[in-house]
Amino acid sequence: MTISEILLIAGAALLLAGIAVPGWDTARLPRRAVKRRIYWSGTAAGVVLLVLGGLPDVRSSVALAAAALILMTGWAYFRTPNIKIGGRIHSADPPMREPDPPPGM
């Protein structure tokens, strides 16, 4: 197994972990806010690993990064409340657009 294959597998695993790992309540943040941070951190790290795994072919790297970002953004919009811009949650599902509950709920 080459280093490129390992990086691609690790990138895909991080993308899946971003989806699968649940959020939890903290003293300062509600579960949804923690989950949102896990999701986008996993996405960012996964995309970086996919880009590195696609090198030295830059076209493949860009294609992998673009595909991963499109898929993860689509998943976030249609399935989760994970897109929050300017304090407003964007989601296709109206109940998910509600503000985050206070911590501990």
Backbone atoms as SQL, in Angstrom:
CREATE TABLE atoms (id INTEGER PRIMARY KEY, chain TEXT, resi INTEGER, resn TEXT, atom TEXT, x REAL, y REAL, z REAL);
INSERT INTO atoms VALUES
  (1, 'A', 1, 'MET', 'N', 0.854, -1.178, 0.000),
  (2, 'A', 1, 'MET', 'CA', 0.000, 0.000, 0.000),
  (3, 'A', 1, 'MET', 'C', 0.901, 1.243, 0.000),
  (4, 'A', 2, 'THR', 'N', 0.619, 2.151, -0.924),
  (5, 'A', 2, 'THR', 'CA', 1.443, 3.355, -1.040),
  (6, 'A', 2, 'THR', 'C', 0.972, 4.433, -0.065),
  (7, 'A', 3, 'ILE', 'N', 1.789, 5.443, 0.106),
  (8, 'A', 3, 'ILE', 'CA', 1.439, 6.555, 1.000),
  (9, 'A', 3, 'ILE', 'C', 0.212, 7.296, 0.467),
  (10, 'A', 4, 'SER', 'N', 0.089, 7.403, -0.851),
  (11, 'A', 4, 'SER', 'CA', -1.075, 8.066, -1.440),
  (12, 'A', 4, 'SER', 'C', -2.363, 7.325, -1.092),
  (13, 'A', 5, 'GLU', 'N', -2.324, 6.002, -1.169),
  (14, 'A', 5, 'GLU', 'CA', -3.504, 5.214, -0.824),
  (15, 'A', 5, 'GLU', 'C', -3.860, 5.365, 0.647),
  (16, 'A', 6, 'ILE', 'N', -2.849, 5.387, 1.492),
  (17, 'A', 6, 'ILE', 'CA', -3.084, 5.563, 2.929),
  (18, 'A', 6, 'ILE', 'C', -3.715, 6.925, 3.205),
  (19, 'A', 7, 'LEU', 'N', -3.203, 7.969, 2.545),
  (20, 'A', 7, 'LEU', 'CA', -3.762, 9.307, 2.727),
  (21, 'A', 7, 'LEU', 'C', -5.206, 9.383, 2.236),
  (22, 'A', 8, 'LEU', 'N', -5.504, 8.742, 1.118),
  (23, 'A', 8, 'LEU', 'CA', -6.876, 8.741, 0.591),
  (24, 'A', 8, 'LEU', 'C', -7.830, 8.009, 1.535),
  (25, 'A', 9, 'ILE', 'N', -7.399, 6.885, 2.059),
  (26, 'A', 9, 'ILE', 'CA', -8.233, 6.132, 3.005),
  (27, 'A', 9, 'ILE', 'C', -8.430, 6.935, 4.291),
  (28, 'A', 10, 'ALA', 'N', -7.365, 7.550, 4.783),
  (29, 'A', 10, 'ALA', 'CA', -7.477, 8.356, 6.002),
  (30, 'A', 10, 'ALA', 'C', -8.387, 9.562, 5.773),
  (31, 'A', 11, 'GLY', 'N', -8.303, 10.188, 4.614),
  (32, 'A', 11, 'GLY', 'CA', -9.183, 11.316, 4.290),
  (33, 'A', 11, 'GLY', 'C', -10.632, 10.904, 4.254),
  (34, 'A', 12, 'ALA', 'N', -10.916, 9.780, 3.600),
  (35, 'A', 12, 'ALA', 'CA', -12.289, 9.284, 3.550),
  (36, 'A', 12, 'ALA', 'C', -12.788, 8.928, 4.952),
  (37, 'A', 13, 'ALA', 'N', -11.917, 8.345, 5.769),
  (38, 'A', 13, 'ALA', 'CA', -12.304, 7.992, 7.135),
  (39, 'A', 13, 'ALA', 'C', -12.638, 9.226, 7.957),
  (40, 'A', 14, 'LEU', 'N', -11.880, 10.308, 7.772),
  (41, 'A', 14, 'LEU', 'CA', -12.170, 11.544, 8.503),
  (42, 'A', 14, 'LEU', 'C', -13.492, 12.159, 8.052),
  (43, 'A', 15, 'LEU', 'N', -13.783, 12.094, 6.766),
  (44, 'A', 15, 'LEU', 'CA', -15.070, 12.601, 6.291),
  (45, 'A', 15, 'LEU', 'C', -16.216, 11.812, 6.920),
  (46, 'A', 16, 'LEU', 'N', -16.081, 10.502, 6.952),
  (47, 'A', 16, 'LEU', 'CA', -17.120, 9.666, 7.570),
  (48, 'A', 16, 'LEU', 'C', -17.200, 9.895, 9.074),
  (49, 'A', 17, 'ALA', 'N', -16.063, 10.095, 9.717),
  (50, 'A', 17, 'ALA', 'CA', -16.069, 10.365, 11.155),
  (51, 'A', 17, 'ALA', 'C', -16.786, 11.674, 11.450),
  (52, 'A', 18, 'GLY', 'N', -16.607, 12.669, 10.593),
  (53, 'A', 18, 'GLY', 'CA', -17.304, 13.937, 10.772),
  (54, 'A', 18, 'GLY', 'C', -18.807, 13.765, 10.755),
  (55, 'A', 19, 'ILE', 'N', -19.285, 12.830, 9.957),
  (56, 'A', 19, 'ILE', 'CA', -20.719, 12.551, 9.893),
  (57, 'A', 19, 'ILE', 'C', -21.164, 11.701, 11.085),
  (58, 'A', 20, 'ALA', 'N', -20.369, 10.699, 11.434),
  (59, 'A', 20, 'ALA', 'CA', -20.810, 9.684, 12.390),
  (60, 'A', 20, 'ALA', 'C', -20.613, 10.050, 13.862),
  (61, 'A', 21, 'VAL', 'N', -19.581, 10.813, 14.186),
  (62, 'A', 21, 'VAL', 'CA', -19.294, 11.112, 15.593),
  (63, 'A', 21, 'VAL', 'C', -20.361, 12.069, 16.130),
  (64, 'A', 22, 'PRO', 'N', -21.033, 11.701, 17.212),
  (65, 'A', 22, 'PRO', 'CA', -22.090, 12.562, 17.741),
  (66, 'A', 22, 'PRO', 'C', -21.531, 13.744, 18.532),
  (67, 'A', 23, 'GLY', 'N', -22.350, 14.743, 18.699),
  (68, 'A', 23, 'GLY', 'CA', -21.988, 15.870, 19.554),
  (69, 'A', 23, 'GLY', 'C', -22.334, 15.562, 21.005),
  (70, 'A', 24, 'TRP', 'N', -21.871, 16.386, 21.904),
  (71, 'A', 24, 'TRP', 'CA', -22.181, 16.228, 23.321),
  (72, 'A', 24, 'TRP', 'C', -22.261, 17.612, 23.946),
  (73, 'A', 25, 'ASP', 'N', -22.986, 17.702, 25.044),
  (74, 'A', 25, 'ASP', 'CA', -23.115, 18.973, 25.742),
  (75, 'A', 25, 'ASP', 'C', -21.844, 19.292, 26.515),
  (76, 'A', 26, 'THR', 'N', -21.502, 20.561, 26.533),
  (77, 'A', 26, 'THR', 'CA', -20.414, 21.042, 27.374),
  (78, 'A', 26, 'THR', 'C', -20.985, 22.166, 28.239),
  (79, 'A', 27, 'ALA', 'N', -20.166, 22.699, 29.113),
  (80, 'A', 27, 'ALA', 'CA', -20.637, 23.777, 29.985),
  (81, 'A', 27, 'ALA', 'C', -20.969, 25.037, 29.186),
  (82, 'A', 28, 'ARG', 'N', -20.291, 25.237, 28.058),
  (83, 'A', 28, 'ARG', 'CA', -20.491, 26.464, 27.283),
  (84, 'A', 28, 'ARG', 'C', -21.265, 26.272, 26.000),
  (85, 'A', 29, 'LEU', 'N', -21.252, 25.044, 25.435),
  (86, 'A', 29, 'LEU', 'CA', -21.838, 24.825, 24.119),
  (87, 'A', 29, 'LEU', 'C', -22.880, 23.717, 24.136),
  (88, 'A', 30, 'PRO', 'N', -23.961, 23.896, 23.394),
  (89, 'A', 30, 'PRO', 'CA', -24.929, 22.810, 23.270),
  (90, 'A', 30, 'PRO', 'C', -24.414, 21.720, 22.326),
  (91, 'A', 31, 'ARG', 'N', -25.060, 20.596, 22.371),
  (92, 'A', 31, 'ARG', 'CA', -24.691, 19.428, 21.572),
  (93, 'A', 31, 'ARG', 'C', -24.574, 19.758, 20.086),
  (94, 'A', 32, 'ARG', 'N', -25.546, 20.520, 19.552),
  (95, 'A', 32, 'ARG', 'CA', -25.536, 20.840, 18.121),
  (96, 'A', 32, 'ARG', 'C', -24.311, 21.667, 17.739),
  (97, 'A', 33, 'ALA', 'N', -23.883, 22.567, 18.587),
  (98, 'A', 33, 'ALA', 'CA', -22.710, 23.388, 18.287),
  (99, 'A', 33, 'ALA', 'C', -21.439, 22.541, 18.295),
  (100, 'A', 34, 'VAL', 'N', -21.335, 21.614, 19.233),
  (101, 'A', 34, 'VAL', 'CA', -20.172, 20.726, 19.287),
  (102, 'A', 34, 'VAL', 'C', -20.169, 19.831, 18.050),
  (103, 'A', 35, 'LYS', 'N', -21.320, 19.276, 17.698),
  (104, 'A', 35, 'LYS', 'CA', -21.420, 18.425, 16.508),
  (105, 'A', 35, 'LYS', 'C', -21.037, 19.202, 15.258),
  (106, 'A', 36, 'ARG', 'N', -21.465, 20.447, 15.168),
  (107, 'A', 36, 'ARG', 'CA', -21.128, 21.286, 14.010),
  (108, 'A', 36, 'ARG', 'C', -19.613, 21.436, 13.895),
  (109, 'A', 37, 'ARG', 'N', -18.944, 21.642, 15.006),
  (110, 'A', 37, 'ARG', 'CA', -17.481, 21.795, 14.987),
  (111, 'A', 37, 'ARG', 'C', -16.782, 20.496, 14.614),
  (112, 'A', 38, 'ILE', 'N', -17.282, 19.378, 15.120),
  (113, 'A', 38, 'ILE', 'CA', -16.720, 18.077, 14.755),
  (114, 'A', 38, 'ILE', 'C', -16.887, 17.844, 13.253),
  (115, 'A', 39, 'TYR', 'N', -18.073, 18.130, 12.741),
  (116, 'A', 39, 'TYR', 'CA', -18.389, 17.906, 11.331),
  (117, 'A', 39, 'TYR', 'C', -17.443, 18.693, 10.428),
  (118, 'A', 40, 'TRP', 'N', -17.314, 19.992, 10.670),
  (119, 'A', 40, 'TRP', 'CA', -16.501, 20.819, 9.784),
  (120, 'A', 40, 'TRP', 'C', -15.003, 20.593, 10.007),
  (121, 'A', 41, 'SER', 'N', -14.587, 20.227, 11.204),
  (122, 'A', 41, 'SER', 'CA', -13.179, 19.891, 11.437),
  (123, 'A', 41, 'SER', 'C', -12.810, 18.607, 10.696),
  (124, 'A', 42, 'GLY', 'N', -13.677, 17.608, 10.776),
  (125, 'A', 42, 'GLY', 'CA', -13.456, 16.363, 10.037),
  (126, 'A', 42, 'GLY', 'C', -13.447, 16.591, 8.536),
  (127, 'A', 43, 'THR', 'N', -14.335, 17.468, 8.080),
  (128, 'A', 43, 'THR', 'CA', -14.377, 17.788, 6.652),
  (129, 'A', 43, 'THR', 'C', -13.090, 18.471, 6.212),
  (130, 'A', 44, 'ALA', 'N', -12.648, 19.470, 6.960),
  (131, 'A', 44, 'ALA', 'CA', -11.429, 20.197, 6.588),
  (132, 'A', 44, 'ALA', 'C', -10.212, 19.270, 6.582),
  (133, 'A', 45, 'ALA', 'N', -10.060, 18.479, 7.629),
  (134, 'A', 45, 'ALA', 'CA', -8.912, 17.577, 7.708),
  (135, 'A', 45, 'ALA', 'C', -8.992, 16.499, 6.624),
  (136, 'A', 46, 'GLY', 'N', -10.185, 15.989, 6.375),
  (137, 'A', 46, 'GLY', 'CA', -10.363, 14.977, 5.334),
  (138, 'A', 46, 'GLY', 'C', -10.037, 15.504, 3.952),
  (139, 'A', 47, 'VAL', 'N', -10.456, 16.728, 3.664),
  (140, 'A', 47, 'VAL', 'CA', -10.165, 17.329, 2.357),
  (141, 'A', 47, 'VAL', 'C', -8.665, 17.536, 2.183),
  (142, 'A', 48, 'VAL', 'N', -7.989, 17.970, 3.228),
  (143, 'A', 48, 'VAL', 'CA', -6.527, 18.147, 3.143),
  (144, 'A', 48, 'VAL', 'C', -5.854, 16.811, 2.839),
  (145, 'A', 49, 'LEU', 'N', -6.273, 15.752, 3.518),
  (146, 'A', 49, 'LEU', 'CA', -5.672, 14.436, 3.261),
  (147, 'A', 49, 'LEU', 'C', -5.996, 13.941, 1.856),
  (148, 'A', 50, 'LEU', 'N', -7.198, 14.215, 1.360),
  (149, 'A', 50, 'LEU', 'CA', -7.535, 13.818, -0.009),
  (150, 'A', 50, 'LEU', 'C', -6.682, 14.567, -1.024),
  (151, 'A', 51, 'VAL', 'N', -6.442, 15.847, -0.785),
  (152, 'A', 51, 'VAL', 'CA', -5.584, 16.627, -1.681),
  (153, 'A', 51, 'VAL', 'C', -4.170, 16.041, -1.677),
  (154, 'A', 52, 'LEU', 'N', -3.638, 15.768, -0.502),
  (155, 'A', 52, 'LEU', 'CA', -2.291, 15.202, -0.409),
  (156, 'A', 52, 'LEU', 'C', -2.220, 13.813, -1.040),
  (157, 'A', 53, 'GLY', 'N', -3.269, 13.030, -0.890),
  (158, 'A', 53, 'GLY', 'CA', -3.295, 11.696, -1.473),
  (159, 'A', 53, 'GLY', 'C', -3.395, 11.710, -2.985),
  (160, 'A', 54, 'GLY', 'N', -3.960, 12.762, -3.546),
  (161, 'A', 54, 'GLY', 'CA', -4.075, 12.870, -4.993),
  (162, 'A', 54, 'GLY', 'C', -2.832, 13.377, -5.679),
  (163, 'A', 55, 'LEU', 'N', -1.900, 13.930, -4.918),
  (164, 'A', 55, 'LEU', 'CA', -0.663, 14.443, -5.508),
  (165, 'A', 55, 'LEU', 'C', 0.196, 13.297, -6.005),
  (166, 'A', 56, 'PRO', 'N', 0.997, 13.465, -7.001),
  (167, 'A', 56, 'PRO', 'CA', 1.411, 14.686, -7.677),
  (168, 'A', 56, 'PRO', 'C', 0.461, 15.138, -8.781),
  (169, 'A', 57, 'ASP', 'N', -0.605, 14.407, -9.037),
  (170, 'A', 57, 'ASP', 'CA', -1.560, 14.813, -10.065),
  (171, 'A', 57, 'ASP', 'C', -2.478, 15.894, -9.480),
  (172, 'A', 58, 'VAL', 'N', -2.223, 17.135, -9.832),
  (173, 'A', 58, 'VAL', 'CA', -2.955, 18.263, -9.258),
  (174, 'A', 58, 'VAL', 'C', -4.433, 18.215, -9.650),
  (175, 'A', 59, 'ARG', 'N', -4.726, 17.788, -10.871),
  (176, 'A', 59, 'ARG', 'CA', -6.132, 17.701, -11.301),
  (177, 'A', 59, 'ARG', 'C', -6.917, 16.730, -10.427),
  (178, 'A', 60, 'SER', 'N', -6.320, 15.603, -10.135),
  (179, 'A', 60, 'SER', 'CA', -6.986, 14.633, -9.258),
  (180, 'A', 60, 'SER', 'C', -7.188, 15.207, -7.868),
  (181, 'A', 61, 'SER', 'N', -6.194, 15.901, -7.367),
  (182, 'A', 61, 'SER', 'CA', -6.300, 16.499, -6.038),
  (183, 'A', 61, 'SER', 'C', -7.424, 17.515, -5.972),
  (184, 'A', 62, 'VAL', 'N', -7.494, 18.377, -6.977),
  (185, 'A', 62, 'VAL', 'CA', -8.545, 19.394, -7.005),
  (186, 'A', 62, 'VAL', 'C', -9.920, 18.737, -7.167),
  (187, 'A', 63, 'ALA', 'N', -10.002, 17.717, -8.012),
  (188, 'A', 63, 'ALA', 'CA', -11.272, 17.020, -8.216),
  (189, 'A', 63, 'ALA', 'C', -11.737, 16.326, -6.935),
  (190, 'A', 64, 'LEU', 'N', -10.824, 15.683, -6.234),
  (191, 'A', 64, 'LEU', 'CA', -11.178, 15.023, -4.975),
  (192, 'A', 64, 'LEU', 'C', -11.648, 16.037, -3.933),
  (193, 'A', 65, 'ALA', 'N', -10.925, 17.141, -3.826),
  (194, 'A', 65, 'ALA', 'CA', -11.299, 18.177, -2.856),
  (195, 'A', 65, 'ALA', 'C', -12.656, 18.771, -3.195),
  (196, 'A', 66, 'ALA', 'N', -12.878, 19.082, -4.458),
  (197, 'A', 66, 'ALA', 'CA', -14.157, 19.670, -4.872),
  (198, 'A', 66, 'ALA', 'C', -15.311, 18.704, -4.630),
  (199, 'A', 67, 'ALA', 'N', -15.121, 17.439, -4.994),
  (200, 'A', 67, 'ALA', 'CA', -16.176, 16.447, -4.789),
  (201, 'A', 67, 'ALA', 'C', -16.496, 16.284, -3.298),
  (202, 'A', 68, 'ALA', 'N', -15.462, 16.208, -2.480),
  (203, 'A', 68, 'ALA', 'CA', -15.675, 16.044, -1.038),
  (204, 'A', 68, 'ALA', 'C', -16.397, 17.256, -0.457),
  (205, 'A', 69, 'LEU', 'N', -15.983, 18.455, -0.841),
  (206, 'A', 69, 'LEU', 'CA', -16.631, 19.668, -0.316),
  (207, 'A', 69, 'LEU', 'C', -18.084, 19.775, -0.772),
  (208, 'A', 70, 'ILE', 'N', -18.346, 19.443, -2.013),
  (209, 'A', 70, 'ILE', 'CA', -19.726, 19.487, -2.515),
  (210, 'A', 70, 'ILE', 'C', -20.587, 18.471, -1.779),
  (211, 'A', 71, 'LEU', 'N', -20.089, 17.247, -1.630),
  (212, 'A', 71, 'LEU', 'CA', -20.863, 16.216, -0.937),
  (213, 'A', 71, 'LEU', 'C', -21.099, 16.546, 0.530),
  (214, 'A', 72, 'MET', 'N', -20.068, 17.019, 1.214),
  (215, 'A', 72, 'MET', 'CA', -20.220, 17.325, 2.636),
  (216, 'A', 72, 'MET', 'C', -21.107, 18.548, 2.854),
  (217, 'A', 73, 'THR', 'N', -21.023, 19.537, 1.984),
  (218, 'A', 73, 'THR', 'CA', -21.893, 20.704, 2.097),
  (219, 'A', 73, 'THR', 'C', -23.334, 20.321, 1.792),
  (220, 'A', 74, 'GLY', 'N', -23.535, 19.491, 0.786),
  (221, 'A', 74, 'GLY', 'CA', -24.886, 19.007, 0.480),
  (222, 'A', 74, 'GLY', 'C', -25.479, 18.209, 1.622),
  (223, 'A', 75, 'TRP', 'N', -24.673, 17.335, 2.202),
  (224, 'A', 75, 'TRP', 'CA', -25.138, 16.545, 3.354),
  (225, 'A', 75, 'TRP', 'C', -25.512, 17.478, 4.506),
  (226, 'A', 76, 'ALA', 'N', -24.654, 18.463, 4.752),
  (227, 'A', 76, 'ALA', 'CA', -24.916, 19.401, 5.853),
  (228, 'A', 76, 'ALA', 'C', -26.199, 20.188, 5.615),
  (229, 'A', 77, 'TYR', 'N', -26.449, 20.597, 4.395),
  (230, 'A', 77, 'TYR', 'CA', -27.636, 21.408, 4.112),
  (231, 'A', 77, 'TYR', 'C', -28.920, 20.581, 4.161),
  (232, 'A', 78, 'PHE', 'N', -28.892, 19.394, 3.578),
  (233, 'A', 78, 'PHE', 'CA', -30.122, 18.618, 3.468),
  (234, 'A', 78, 'PHE', 'C', -30.406, 17.713, 4.661),
  (235, 'A', 79, 'ARG', 'N', -29.402, 17.395, 5.478),
  (236, 'A', 79, 'ARG', 'CA', -29.606, 16.414, 6.536),
  (237, 'A', 79, 'ARG', 'C', -29.322, 16.905, 7.950),
  (238, 'A', 80, 'THR', 'N', -28.685, 18.083, 8.103),
  (239, 'A', 80, 'THR', 'CA', -28.236, 18.506, 9.431),
  (240, 'A', 80, 'THR', 'C', -28.429, 20.007, 9.632),
  (241, 'A', 81, 'PRO', 'N', -28.259, 20.491, 10.852),
  (242, 'A', 81, 'PRO', 'CA', -28.203, 21.933, 11.109),
  (243, 'A', 81, 'PRO', 'C', -26.754, 22.433, 11.193),
  (244, 'A', 82, 'ASN', 'N', -25.866, 21.875, 10.378),
  (245, 'A', 82, 'ASN', 'CA', -24.434, 22.143, 10.509),
  (246, 'A', 82, 'ASN', 'C', -23.927, 23.346, 9.726),
  (247, 'A', 83, 'ILE', 'N', -24.794, 24.037, 9.004),
  (248, 'A', 83, 'ILE', 'CA', -24.350, 25.244, 8.305),
  (249, 'A', 83, 'ILE', 'C', -24.889, 26.441, 9.076),
  (250, 'A', 84, 'LYS', 'N', -23.987, 27.147, 9.735),
  (251, 'A', 84, 'LYS', 'CA', -24.357, 28.325, 10.512),
  (252, 'A', 84, 'LYS', 'C', -23.483, 29.478, 10.057),
  (253, 'A', 85, 'ILE', 'N', -24.112, 30.479, 9.475),
  (254, 'A', 85, 'ILE', 'CA', -23.394, 31.637, 8.951),
  (255, 'A', 85, 'ILE', 'C', -24.015, 32.880, 9.556),
  (256, 'A', 86, 'GLY', 'N', -23.194, 33.686, 10.198),
  (257, 'A', 86, 'GLY', 'CA', -23.682, 34.927, 10.797),
  (258, 'A', 86, 'GLY', 'C', -24.738, 34.703, 11.869),
  (259, 'A', 87, 'GLY', 'N', -24.623, 33.616, 12.625),
  (260, 'A', 87, 'GLY', 'CA', -25.569, 33.339, 13.692),
  (261, 'A', 87, 'GLY', 'C', -26.882, 32.723, 13.216),
  (262, 'A', 88, 'ARG', 'N', -27.013, 32.497, 11.913),
  (263, 'A', 88, 'ARG', 'CA', -28.242, 31.933, 11.353),
  (264, 'A', 88, 'ARG', 'C', -27.955, 30.545, 10.798),
  (265, 'A', 89, 'ILE', 'N', -28.794, 29.574, 11.155),
  (266, 'A', 89, 'ILE', 'CA', -28.629, 28.207, 10.693),
  (267, 'A', 89, 'ILE', 'C', -29.355, 28.044, 9.362),
  (268, 'A', 90, 'HIS', 'N', -28.644, 27.482, 8.385),
  (269, 'A', 90, 'HIS', 'CA', -29.211, 27.235, 7.062),
  (270, 'A', 90, 'HIS', 'C', -29.406, 25.735, 6.886),
  (271, 'A', 91, 'SER', 'N', -30.626, 25.318, 6.568),
  (272, 'A', 91, 'SER', 'CA', -30.937, 23.914, 6.375),
  (273, 'A', 91, 'SER', 'C', -32.174, 23.798, 5.500),
  (274, 'A', 92, 'ALA', 'N', -32.278, 22.701, 4.773),
  (275, 'A', 92, 'ALA', 'CA', -33.453, 22.459, 3.944),
  (276, 'A', 92, 'ALA', 'C', -34.667, 22.096, 4.803),
  (277, 'A', 93, 'ASP', 'N', -34.423, 21.571, 6.002),
  (278, 'A', 93, 'ASP', 'CA', -35.488, 21.132, 6.893),
  (279, 'A', 93, 'ASP', 'C', -35.826, 22.250, 7.883),
  (280, 'A', 94, 'PRO', 'N', -37.041, 22.815, 7.816),
  (281, 'A', 94, 'PRO', 'CA', -37.376, 23.949, 8.686),
  (282, 'A', 94, 'PRO', 'C', -37.137, 23.734, 10.185),
  (283, 'A', 95, 'PRO', 'N', -37.446, 22.566, 10.776),
  (284, 'A', 95, 'PRO', 'CA', -37.167, 22.404, 12.205),
  (285, 'A', 95, 'PRO', 'C', -35.681, 22.528, 12.564),
  (286, 'A', 96, 'MET', 'N', -34.814, 22.215, 11.626),
  (287, 'A', 96, 'MET', 'CA', -33.378, 22.306, 11.901),
  (288, 'A', 96, 'MET', 'C', -32.872, 23.737, 11.835),
  (289, 'A', 97, 'ARG', 'N', -33.691, 24.666, 11.348),
  (290, 'A', 97, 'ARG', 'CA', -33.279, 26.074, 11.265),
  (291, 'A', 97, 'ARG', 'C', -33.457, 26.795, 12.588),
  (292, 'A', 98, 'GLU', 'N', -34.077, 26.142, 13.551),
  (293, 'A', 98, 'GLU', 'CA', -34.279, 26.763, 14.863),
  (294, 'A', 98, 'GLU', 'C', -32.928, 27.041, 15.522),
  (295, 'A', 99, 'PRO', 'N', -32.843, 28.098, 16.335),
  (296, 'A', 99, 'PRO', 'CA', -31.578, 28.377, 17.020),
  (297, 'A', 99, 'PRO', 'C', -31.155, 27.216, 17.912),
  (298, 'A', 100, 'ASP', 'N', -29.873, 27.149, 18.188),
  (299, 'A', 100, 'ASP', 'CA', -29.371, 26.105, 19.079),
  (300, 'A', 100, 'ASP', 'C', -29.997, 26.239, 20.451),
  (301, 'A', 101, 'PRO', 'N', -30.339, 25.104, 21.073),
  (302, 'A', 101, 'PRO', 'CA', -30.843, 25.176, 22.442),
  (303, 'A', 101, 'PRO', 'C', -29.712, 25.554, 23.396),
  (304, 'A', 102, 'PRO', 'N', -30.050, 26.005, 24.595),
  (305, 'A', 102, 'PRO', 'CA', -28.987, 26.295, 25.559),
  (306, 'A', 102, 'PRO', 'C', -28.234, 25.020, 25.953),
  (307, 'A', 103, 'PRO', 'N', -26.998, 25.144, 26.441),
  (308, 'A', 103, 'PRO', 'CA', -26.250, 23.959, 26.852),
  (309, 'A', 103, 'PRO', 'C', -27.018, 23.142, 27.891),
  (310, 'A', 104, 'GLY', 'N', -26.877, 21.825, 27.757),
  (311, 'A', 104, 'GLY', 'CA', -27.522, 20.935, 28.724),
  (312, 'A', 104, 'GLY', 'C', -28.895, 20.469, 28.308),
  (313, 'A', 105, 'MET', 'N', -29.384, 20.895, 27.148),
  (314, 'A', 105, 'MET', 'CA', -30.732, 20.473, 26.704),
  (315, 'A', 105, 'MET', 'C', -30.633, 19.537, 25.549);
